[in-house]
Amino acid sequence: MLDGNWHAAWMPKLLISATADLELLAKQASVARDTLHGAKYRKKPPTPTQVTKDIHARSTLDKLPTEEAELRKRIAARDRYRMIPKGVPDADGYQRFSYPAAASDLTGTARNTRSSITVPLLIPNGTAKSLTKSQPIKYLQKFTHESETWAAHYGMRSLVEASNNLVKLASAEDLGNPKKRSGRGFASHYLASTLAVVSSNIRRIITFFTAEAKRSAEHTGRTRRRKNERGDALARNSELLTAPAAAP
């Protein structure tokens, strides 16, 4: 199981460790950025150890794009070893998978004699130890974790969850409050939920047009604090330069 997908056991170890190596690279980049940020605001002359750390941090960030691109290629290369789902999971959660085609295997390792497998295993293989080994079904995903396809679907799910959260906010429709839907029965709750969604949509439309109006309005700048004897804010120097000349 890698990134939510099943893969053949003979996949090269270099591809198996790609995700872990990518996470390690991200941590190293984060440490390097923190090191350089601290060096930027360092008041005392750096010690030899600090100079070495700064050089190493710059080197890490310089090589970051190249190394990250290489790791992304290794993750993408797993496609040829990914198990192929057959149908959909049944009522008990069992799912059949086919092994990848022999032509996709670049390792030359002896392949399994079976052409398909069911997860969880209907009949555990190997020793008795496999009887108690749990199957990571809860990590199974249709798309590879953090892939472009996964990101597109995950982004849509985030929009749905954000919309649901707005309907439940106490400062908005507060649908989660039982007192806001005191009626009983399915019809009453269905009507209350529908009206809450309509109200939330209207609220978001108003917010959008209000923000657009503010963005399109001419920026007038902050009003000066100094005032004249009548209590009016004094004009800025730029306003005085552009003002028309007074009539003689």
Backbone as a ProteinNet text record, in pm:
[ID]
protein_1_A
[PRIMARY]
MLDGNWHAAWMPKLLISATADLELLAKQASVARDTLHGAKYRKKPPTPTQVTKDIHARSTLDKLPTEEAELRKRIAARDRYRMIPKGVPDADGYQRFSYPAAASDLTGTARNTRSSITVPLLIPNGTAKSLTKSQPIKYLQKFTHESETWAAHYGMRSLVEASNNLVKLASAEDLGNPKKRSGRGFASHYLASTLAVVSSNIRRIITFFTAEAKRSAEHTGRTRRRKNERGDALARNSELLTAPAAAP
[TERTIARY]
84.2	0	88.2	80.9	158.4	67.9	60.7	-19.8	-163.6	-218.2	-357.8	-386.4	-283	-303.1	-221.7	-274.9	-203.4	-107.2	12.2	113.1	166.7	224.5	284.4	405.5	426.3	532.6	671.5	685.4	817.2	855.5	784.6	819.8	955.6	1044	1177.3	1170.2	1264.3	1267.8	1287.3	1353.9	1374.8	1242.6	1143.9	1012.3	930.6	951.3	875.9	908.5	1035.9	1079.5	1062.1	1003.7	996.9	915.5	800.4	716.5	785.5	848.5	920.8	1037	1106.1	1217.1	1166.2	1047.3	989.8	952.9	898.2	865.2	991.6	1098	1225.1	1283.8	1272.6	1322.7	1247.1	1115.4	1035.3	1078	1108.1	1154.3	1290.3	1379.9	1511.5	1500.4	1409.8	1390	1334.8	1244.5	1187.5	1295.6	1383.5	1493.1	1588.7	1616	1706.1	1648.3	1518.5	1456.1	1462.7	1438.4	1447.2	1589.5	1688.8	1828.4	1864.5	1825.1	1855.9	1776.6	1655.8	1576.8	1643.8	1695.7	1767	1897	1965.2	2090.1	2065.2	1948.7	1916.6	1906.5	1858.1	1837.8	1941	2051.4	2156.9	2233.5	2248.2	2312.9	2463	2505.6	2646.6	2711.4	2843.9	2912.8	2893	2871.5	2844.9	2969.6	2948.8	3056.1	3085.9	3200.4	3229.8	3120.4	3061.9	2953.8	2831.9	2798.6	2684.5	2709.1	2830.8	2862.9	2844.4	2889.7	2873.3	2725.9	2645	2501.6	2435.7	2478.4	2420.7	2453.1	2577.6	2617.7	2538.8	2525.4	2449.7	2303	2244.7	2104.5	2085.4	2177.4	2166.1	2179.5	2272	2289.8	2164.9	2100.3	1977.8	1866.3	1849.2	1742.9	1774.8	1902.2	1938.8	1908.4	1930.3	1907.4	1763.9	1682.5	1546.5	1462.3	1452.6	1366.6	1405.6	1536.8	1582.1	1551.1	1579.9	1555.9	1406.8	1326.1	1182.4	1125.4	1171.7	1124.8	1163.7	1281.9	1326.3	1241	1207	1122.5	981.3	930.8	798.8	798.1	908	918.2	918.3	986.1	988.4	849.6	773.8	637.2	549.6	566	486.7	522.1	645.8	689	623.6	553.4	483.7	363.5	317.4	195.4	205.1	322.3	336.7	327.4	337.8	330.4	202.1	110	-12.3	-111.2	-174.6	-277	-398.9	-465	-577.3	-708.3	-792.3	-918.5	-1015.8	-1088.1	-1189.6	-1325.5	-1412.8	-1544.7	-1536	-1631.3	-1639.8	-1640.8	-1608.4	-1614.8	-1756.2	-1766.4	-1897.6	-1948.1	-2060.4	-2123.6	-2035	-1946.4	-1858	-1723	-1704.9	-1580.5	-1473.3	-1503.1	-1402.9	-1390.2	-1267.6	-1238.8	-1139.3	-1169.2	-1078	-984.6	-859.3	-757.8	-686.7	-648.6	-566.7	-422.4	-329.8	-189.1	-159	-61.1	-25	29.5	27.2	73.5	222	261.6	402.2	493.8	443.4	527.3	566.2	491.4	521.2	628.8	666	765.2	905	984.4	1120	1225.7	1183.6	1279	1325.9	1244.9	1280.6	1262.8	1192.4	1169.6	1060.7	1073.1	970.4	837.2	735.3	605.4	520.5	418.8	323.3	244.8	214.8	143.5	-3	-58.9	-199.4	-217.4	-334.7	-362.9	-441.9	-503.2	-581.2	-575.7	-619.8	-618.9	-736.6	-791.3	-901	-850	-880	-839.1	-963	-975	-884.2	-878.6	-770.5	-752.7	-860.4	-925.5	-1026.4	-961.1	-845.8	-769.8	-630.2	-591.5	-459.7	-348.6	-245.9	-132.3	-18.9	72.2	192.6	169.3	240.8	237.5	114.7	101.6	-12.3	-6.4	111.5	125.3	35.5	11.9	-71.9	-218	-256.7	-396	-430.1	-332.3	-357.3	-311.5	-253.2	-205.1	-322.3	-340.4	-454.1	-428	-534.3	-524.5	-557.5	-471.3	-494.9	-602	-723	-831.1	-867.7	-858.9	-903.8	-815.7	-696.5	-608.5	-626.5	-713.6	-731.6	-800.1	-745.5	-801.5	-811.5	-904.4	-920.3	-807.3	-761.4	-654.7	-530.8	-416.3	-290.3	-285.4	-246.4	-243.5	-152.7	-206.5	-136.4	-100.2	-161.6	-143.3	-231.5	-214	-293.9	-442.2	-472.4	-612.8	-671	-592.7	-638.1	-661	-570.9	-583.6	-710.3	-745.4	-866	-991.1	-999.8	-1115.8	-1114.6	-996.2	-987.5	-1027.2	-990	-1029.3	-1179.7	-1246.6	-1391.9	-1454.7	-1397.1	-1449.5	-1430.6	-1318.5	-1295.4	-1400	-1439.7	-1543.1	-1675.7	-1709.2	-1833.3	-1829.6	-1716.7	-1705.8	-1710.8	-1650.7	-1655	-1798.3	-1873.7	-2013.1	-2096.1	-2073.8	-2146.1	-2112.3	-1987.6	-1947	-2013.7	-2030.1	-2095.3	-2240.5	-2307.6	-2447.7	-2458.8	-2354.5	-2359.9	-2305.3	-2242.9	-2182.6	-2287	-2249.7	-2341.9	-2366.6	-2270.1	-2285.5	-2362.5	-2400.3	-2474.7	-2608	-2631.9	-2761.9	-2775.2	-2662.5	-2663.3	-2755.7	-2743.2	-2829.9	-2804.5	-2684.1	-2654.9	-2723.9	-2783.4	-2852.8	-2994.6	-3030	-3165.2	-3276.4	-3247	-3349.8	-3386.5	-3297.8	-3326.2	-3414.8	-3437.3	-3524.3	-3606.9	-3689.8	-3765.4	-3875.8	-3912.8	-4017.4	-3974.1	-4068.3	-4038.5	-4076.3	-4012.3	-4044.8	-3950.4	-3948.3	-3857.5	-3889.8	-4017.3	-4055.9	-4013.3	-4030.8	-3994.2	-3843.3	-3765.5	-3619.3	-3569.9	-3633.9	-3595.1	-3619.4	-3733.9	-3765.9	-3669.6	-3637.1	-3543.8	-3405.2	-3359.9	-3228.6	-3226.4	-3334.7	-3342	-3337.1	-3414.4	-3415.5	-3279.9	-3212.3	-3080.2	-2979	-2985.7	-2895.2	-2923.6	-3052	-3088.1	-3037.8	-3058.6	-3012.6	-2860.4	-2789.4	-2643.4	-2596.3	-2663.3	-2626.4	-2648.8	-2761.2	-2788.4	-2683.3	-2646.7	-2544.8	-2410.7	-2373.7	-2247.2	-2251.4	-2367.1	-2381.3	-2364.9	-2428.6	-2416.8	-2271.6	-2205.5	-2065.2	-1977.9	-2005.4	-1926.6	-1942.1	-2065	-2087.2	-2036.1	-2045.5	-1991.8	-1840.4	-1772.7	-1627.5	-1588.6	-1666.7	-1637.6	-1654.4	-1755.9	-1777.2	-1661.7	-1609.2	-1497	-1370.9	-1350.8	-1231.6	-1236.6	-1355.8	-1368.9	-1374.9	-1403.7	-1411.9	-1272.8	-1268.1	-1140.1	-1084.8	-954.4	-890.7	-868.1	-928.7	-919.2	-808.8	-756.1	-652.3	-709.5	-624	-668.8	-688.1	-794	-821.6	-718.2	-671.8	-571.4	-631.1	-546	-591.3	-595.3	-507.3	-505.7	-627.2	-687.2	-810.5	-793.5	-878.9	-875.8	-966.2	-983.9	-1063.8	-1209.7	-1257	-1396.6	-1413.6	-1300.8	-1308.4	-1297.9	-1273	-1257.4	-1113.2	-1094.4	-959.1	-883.9	-757.4	-675.2	-643.9	-628.2	-595.7	-449.6	-418.1	-280.5	-205.5	-72.6	9.6	-15.4	-34.8	-59.3	-190.8	-290.9	-418.2	-407.8	-321.7	-302.5	-233	-138.4	-66.1	-154	-250	-336.6	-463.8	-487.7	-610.7	-601.3	-715.8	-712.7	-676.3	-615.6	-571	-691.2	-677.7	-788.3	-805.8	-926.7	-955.4	-900.8	-838.6	-784.4	-896.1
-118.5	0	124.1	203.2	325.9	437.3	545.8	661.8	623.8	528.2	490.8	388.9	337	238.7	113.3	-1.6	-129.1	-141.6	-197.1	-217.9	-360.5	-407.8	-540.9	-543.2	-657.7	-668.5	-661.2	-686.4	-684.9	-546.5	-443.5	-308.1	-270.5	-201.1	-164.9	-82.1	-105.8	-35.1	114.4	153.9	296.1	368.5	299.3	359.3	352.5	248.4	233.4	346.7	385.3	486.7	629.5	647.5	781	877.9	834.1	923.8	962.7	864.6	894.6	989.7	969.8	1060.4	1200.8	1211.1	1342.8	1415.4	1343.3	1404	1448.9	1367	1404.8	1528.4	1538	1655.2	1780.6	1768.5	1883.7	1931	1836.7	1874	1941.9	1890.4	1952.1	2092.8	2113.1	2246.5	2342.3	2292.7	2377.5	2419.9	2326.3	2359	2459.2	2441.1	2533.3	2674.3	2685.6	2818.3	2884.3	2807.8	2862.9	2908.6	2831.7	2867.3	2998.6	3012.5	3135.8	3254.7	3228.5	3337.4	3388	3294.6	3336.1	3409	3365.5	3431.4	3573.4	3596.7	3729.2	3832.1	3791.2	3884.1	3862.5	3796.9	3773.4	3903	3941.5	4068.3	4050.9	3935.8	3911.7	3843	3856.8	3786.5	3635.1	3564.7	3420.8	3342	3236.5	3145	3053.1	2984.4	2889.4	2784.2	2738.6	2639.6	2698.6	2822.7	2888.5	2914	2948	2968.3	2839.7	2728.6	2598.3	2563.8	2591.1	2564.9	2652.7	2777.7	2868	2820	2775.8	2727	2601.7	2512.9	2389.2	2420.1	2518.9	2556.3	2612.3	2698.4	2754	2644.6	2551.3	2440.4	2353.6	2331	2250.4	2315.8	2446.2	2516.4	2528.5	2538.2	2546.7	2415.7	2303	2171.4	2123.7	2198.2	2153.9	2129.6	2223.2	2198.1	2073.4	2052.9	1936.7	1806.5	1801	1678.6	1648.6	1753	1731.1	1679.1	1734.3	1686.7	1540.8	1502	1363.2	1268.8	1310.1	1226.3	1215.6	1322.7	1317.2	1218.6	1212.7	1116.1	973.3	950.8	817.1	775.2	869.1	837.5	806.2	883.5	859.8	725.5	679.3	552.2	431.8	452.7	341.4	292.9	371.7	336.4	198.4	161.7	33	-84.8	-57.8	-165	-158.1	-66.3	-51.1	-163	-217.3	-319.5	-256.1	-332	-280.4	-324.8	-232.8	-272.2	-333.6	-433.9	-500	-478.5	-405.7	-379.5	-284	-297.8	-211	-297.9	-242.1	-320.9	-370.7	-492.2	-546.9	-495.5	-548.8	-499.4	-520	-619.9	-647.8	-577.6	-498.6	-424.4	-496.4	-615.6	-689	-631	-623.4	-565.3	-654.5	-683.9	-765	-674.6	-720.7	-648.4	-745.7	-695.8	-772.8	-724.5	-817.8	-780	-701.4	-610.4	-536.1	-629.3	-584.1	-666.4	-697.6	-813.5	-855.2	-759.5	-699.2	-608.5	-483.2	-451	-330	-352.5	-477.7	-508.6	-492.9	-404	-379.2	-443.9	-517.5	-574.7	-713.2	-785.2	-921	-1020.7	-983.1	-1071.8	-1172.9	-1292.4	-1394.3	-1343.4	-1350.2	-1295.8	-1397.2	-1348	-1434.8	-1513.7	-1637.7	-1721.6	-1684.8	-1615	-1577.6	-1454.5	-1443.8	-1329	-1220.8	-1254.2	-1154.8	-1187.3	-1091.8	-1107.5	-1029.8	-1076	-1008.3	-949.7	-826	-757.2	-717.5	-755.7	-840.6	-983	-1052.7	-1186.3	-1279.7	-1351.6	-1448.5	-1564.3	-1610	-1715.9	-1661.3	-1633.4	-1575.7	-1664.3	-1602	-1675.9	-1683.5	-1775.7	-1782.4	-1845.2	-1793.7	-1851.3	-1804.6	-1858	-1822.2	-1676.1	-1614.6	-1474	-1385	-1425.1	-1343.7	-1344	-1439.3	-1445.3	-1324.9	-1274.3	-1162.7	-1029.4	-1030.8	-907.1	-829	-705.5	-625.5	-572.1	-559.9	-504.9	-355.1	-271.6	-126.2	-79.6	-132.1	-96.2	50.9	105.4	243.5	344.1	304	394.9	384.1	294.1	273.6	394.8	443	555.1	518.6	582.8	558.7	621.7	739.4	810.1	815.4	824.3	832	959.2	944.6	1057.1	1168.9	1292.7	1414.5	1416.6	1330.5	1339.3	1451.6	1487.3	1594.7	1558.8	1432.4	1389.1	1393.8	1347.6	1349.9	1493.3	1585.1	1724.2	1788.3	1753.7	1809.8	1764.6	1636.2	1585.4	1630.4	1636.7	1679	1825.5	1908.6	2048.2	2065.5	1983.7	1991.2	1949.3	1848.1	1805	1915.6	1986	2095.1	2204.8	2232.8	2333.2	2290	2161.2	2110.2	2120	2079.2	2084.4	2228.6	2321.4	2462.2	2516.1	2474.9	2518.7	2462.5	2336	2276.6	2347.2	2388.3	2457	2593.3	2663.3	2794.1	2782.6	2675.1	2657.3	2631.3	2570.6	2533.4	2641.3	2745.3	2848.5	2916.2	2939.6	3006.9	3151.1	3212.7	3351.4	3362.7	3250.8	3251.8	3180	3073.2	3003.9	2918.1	2873.4	2797.1	2675.7	2599.4	2483.9	2375.4	2373	2271.9	2295.3	2411.7	2443.2	2386.5	2292.5	2233.3	2336.6	2447.2	2548.8	2621.9	2616.3	2681	2594.6	2472.4	2380.5	2297.8	2370.5	2309.2	2215.7	2224.4	2135.4	1990.3	1900.5	1757.9	1693.6	1582.5	1507.8	1537.7	1445.7	1457.1	1580.1	1604.3	1715.3	1849.5	1864.7	1990.3	2013.9	1909.8	1923.9	1944.4	1879.1	1895.2	2039.2	2095.5	2233.2	2330.4	2306.6	2394.8	2390.5	2271.1	2258.5	2328.9	2314.5	2378.7	2530.4	2584.7	2730.2	2779.8	2699.9	2738.8	2745	2649.8	2649.7	2768.7	2798	2913.4	3042.6	3054	3173.1	3185.9	3072.9	3075.7	3119	3070.1	3109.6	3259.5	3310.7	3454.2	3535.9	3488.6	3558	3562.5	3451.8	3446.4	3535	3543.4	3631.1	3777.3	3814.2	3951.4	3982.8	3887.8	3907.5	3927.8	3850.5	3861.4	3999.9	4045.8	4175.1	4289.6	4275.3	4378.4	4389.5	4273.9	4275.2	4330.8	4296.5	4349.8	4501.1	4551.3	4696.2	4767.2	4707.6	4769.2	4768	4658.4	4649.8	4748.4	4768.3	4856.9	5004.4	5032.2	5171.8	5234.4	5364	5434.6	5445.5	5416.1	5422.6	5569.1	5610.2	5750.2	5773	5666.4	5684	5714.2	5709.2	5732.4	5881.4	5913.9	6053.1	6104	6224.6	6282.9	6307.4	6287.1	6306.5	6455	6531.6	6674.6	6743.2	6829.1	6897	7047.9	7120.8	7266.7	7312.5	7444.3	7496.7	7456.4	7413.2	7369.4	7219.5	7148.2	7005	6921	6985.7	6911.8	6866.4	6746.9	6695.7	6783.9	6810.7	6893	6818.7	6892.4	6831.6	6789.4	6685.6	6639.8	6730.8	6724.4	6807.6	6774.5	6646.1	6608.1	6664.6	6676.3	6731.5	6881.3	6948.7	7091.4	7120.6	7030.4	7053.6	7035.5	6942.3	6913.9	6996.6	7073.8	7154.4	7272.7	7314.8	7429.6	7557.8	7647.4	7774.5	7857	7925.9	8009.2	8131.7	8176.3	8294.7	8418.9	8510.4	8633.4	8723.3
0	0	0	-106.1	-117.3	-168.2	-91.9	-132.2	-163.3	-88.5	-102.9	-211	-277.2	-384	-356.8	-405.7	-395.4	-512.8	-485.3	-588.2	-577.5	-687.6	-687.7	-595.1	-529.4	-429.2	-490.3	-620.8	-683.7	-736	-695.7	-737.2	-678.9	-752.7	-701.9	-574.2	-484.7	-356.4	-376.2	-483.9	-509.8	-530.5	-587.5	-606.3	-477.8	-398.7	-273.9	-176.9	-171.1	-74.6	-125.9	-244.9	-304.3	-218.9	-168.4	-87	42.4	108.7	233.3	206	94	58.8	28.9	-31.1	-60.3	68.6	165.5	295	367.7	359.5	422.3	356.9	225.1	153.2	195.1	214.1	257.5	396.7	486.4	621	614.9	531.5	517.3	461.3	364.9	309	413.6	498.4	603.6	702.6	740.9	832.3	767.6	637.7	567.2	562.6	537.8	534.7	671.9	777.1	912.6	943.9	898.2	923	854.7	728.9	656.2	709.5	757.4	816.5	943.7	1024.6	1145.1	1113.2	1006.2	967.8	918	858.7	805.9	917.2	1033	1144.7	1255.3	1222	1320.4	1345.2	1471.9	1506.7	1528.7	1579.8	1606.1	1486.7	1471.7	1361.8	1375.2	1266.7	1274.5	1315.5	1387.9	1425.4	1306.7	1309.1	1200	1181	1291.2	1280.8	1211.5	1247	1184	1035.6	999.9	858.3	780.4	839.7	773.8	755.2	857.7	847.9	741.5	732.7	632.2	490.7	470.3	338	301.3	399.9	375.1	345.9	415.8	393.3	253.3	208.9	72.4	-32	-7.3	-101.4	-109.1	6.7	9.8	-70.7	-54.8	-127.4	-276.4	-310.8	-452.4	-524.9	-456.4	-517.8	-502.5	-427.8	-397.7	-522.8	-619.5	-736.7	-815.1	-833.4	-910.3	-838.6	-708.6	-632.6	-619.8	-602	-591.8	-723.3	-835.3	-965.7	-988.2	-944.3	-960.6	-876.8	-754.4	-668.9	-725	-783.7	-847.2	-963.2	-1036.8	-1146.1	-1091.7	-981.8	-921.5	-875.5	-820.5	-776.8	-897.6	-1005.4	-1126.1	-1190.2	-1170.7	-1229.4	-1162.9	-1053.2	-987.4	-1066	-1161.2	-1233.6	-1297.3	-1346.1	-1414.2	-1316.4	-1184.8	-1084.7	-1001.7	-1036.6	-958.3	-991.8	-886.6	-906	-972.1	-1059.9	-1138.2	-1072.8	-1024.1	-959	-1058.7	-1011.5	-1094.2	-1028.2	-1094.2	-1037.8	-921.1	-829.2	-710.9	-585.7	-469.2	-346.1	-319.7	-265	-236	-101.9	-56.7	66.1	187.8	186	298.9	286.5	181.4	164.9	87.4	31.8	-44.4	-185	-234.3	-364.5	-438.3	-563.4	-644.7	-724.7	-738.5	-814.2	-907.4	-1023.3	-1116.8	-1108.9	-1128.6	-1130.9	-1258.6	-1254.2	-1375.7	-1482.4	-1606.2	-1717.6	-1702.8	-1753.6	-1742.9	-1817.2	-1923.9	-2002.9	-1925.4	-1819.5	-1743.2	-1637.9	-1612.3	-1509.8	-1567.7	-1507.6	-1554.5	-1467.1	-1363.1	-1269.6	-1310.9	-1390.3	-1428.2	-1315.7	-1208.5	-1095	-1129.4	-1072	-1094.3	-1043.2	-1125.9	-1092.8	-1018.8	-951.7	-884.4	-989.3	-957.5	-1054.5	-1065.2	-966.5	-972.3	-1059.9	-1118.8	-1205	-1133.5	-1018.5	-944.1	-796.5	-715.5	-570.9	-514	-400.8	-333	-202.3	-177.9	-55.5	22.1	152.8	229.8	172.9	202.6	150.3	203.2	112.2	154.7	228.7	179.8	244.9	269.6	395.3	422.5	369.4	313.3	259.4	360.9	339.4	421.4	556.5	654.8	788.4	865.1	986.4	1071.2	1113.5	1100.8	1138.6	1055.1	929.6	841.9	883.8	970.7	1016.1	1103.1	1177.4	1268.8	1211.4	1092.3	1032.2	973.6	1015.9	969	829.4	752.3	618.4	623.3	567.3	574.6	477	490.6	399.1	411.1	532.4	551.8	477.9	433.7	360.4	209.8	164.2	21.7	-41.9	-155.3	-228.2	-376	-441.8	-584.7	-664	-620.3	-690.2	-602	-665.6	-592.6	-508.4	-383.7	-290.3	-342.6	-343.7	-384.1	-532.8	-612.1	-756.3	-810.6	-938.6	-996.9	-998.5	-1031.4	-1032.3	-891.9	-793.7	-653.9	-607.8	-645	-601.9	-657.5	-782.9	-843.4	-767.8	-735.9	-662.8	-517	-456.3	-316.9	-302.5	-403.5	-398.9	-405.2	-488.2	-495.7	-363	-299.2	-169.8	-65.2	-71.4	22.9	6.9	-117.8	-140.4	-78	-92.7	-34.8	117.2	177.9	323.3	373.4	298	337.3	332.5	230.6	219.8	334.8	367.6	480.9	611.5	626.1	747.9	760.1	647.4	651.5	696.1	655.2	695.4	845.2	903.5	1045.6	1137.9	1084.3	1169	1256.2	1382.9	1474.6	1433.1	1364.8	1320.8	1190.3	1131.2	1005.1	1025.2	948.4	956.3	1081.5	1137.5	1263.5	1255.6	1148.3	1129.1	1233.2	1290.4	1391	1523.9	1541.9	1666.7	1660.7	1749.2	1745.7	1762.5	1831.4	1853.8	1724	1623.8	1496.1	1406.9	1446.4	1370.3	1470.8	1541.6	1650.9	1602.1	1475.4	1424.4	1425.3	1424.9	1428.2	1295.1	1268.3	1148.2	1033	937.8	823	738.8	712.6	625.9	684.6	815.3	880.2	874	902	899.3	756.2	661	521	475.9	515	479.3	546.7	675	745.7	682.5	642.9	579.2	443.8	367.4	236.1	248.8	341	361.2	411.4	493.3	542.6	427.9	336.2	221.1	130.9	106.3	24.2	88.8	219.2	290.6	283.5	296	288.8	150.3	45.6	-90.7	-113.9	-63.9	-77.5	-2.7	115	193.8	119.4	53.9	-19.1	-144	-208.2	-324.8	-283.7	-171.9	-122.7	-86.1	-20.9	16.7	-105.9	-211.4	-333.9	-397	-413.5	-478.4	-391.2	-258.6	-170.1	-184.9	-190.4	-207.9	-344.1	-448.3	-580.9	-584.7	-515.3	-512.4	-442.5	-337.4	-266.3	-351.6	-425.7	-509.6	-626.3	-681.6	-797.5	-758.2	-631	-587.6	-587.3	-613.8	-616.5	-476.1	-463.3	-332.8	-294.4	-185.1	-142.4	-41.1	17.5	117.8	254.2	352.6	490.2	516.9	588.7	623.2	722.9	701.3	790.9	929.5	1028.7	1166.2	1203.3	1143.3	1176.1	1114.4	1192.6	1149.3	1165	1094.6	1104.2	1218	1225.2	1336.4	1328.5	1210.4	1195.9	1219.6	1243.6	1268.3	1142.5	1024.3	899.4	883.4	824.1	802.9	705.7	735.8	648.7	519.5	410.7	281.7	280	201.4	187.3	91	97.9	9.5	-137.2	-167.2	-306.2	-355.9	-266.8	-305.9	-331.4	-254.2	-273.3	-405.2	-444.4	-569.9	-690.2	-681.1	-796	-796.2	-688.4	-680.2	-776.8	-834.4	-926.6	-852.9	-925.9	-866.1	-826.4	-712.8	-664.8	-755.3	-769	-852.7	-786.3	-864	-804.5	-751.3
[MASK]
++++++++++++++++++++++++++++++++++++++++++++++++++++++++++++++++++++++++++++++++++++++++++++++++++++++++++++++++++++++++++++++++++++++++++++++++++++++++++++++++++++++++++++++++++++++++++++++++++++++++++++++++++++++++++++++++++++++++++++++++++++++++

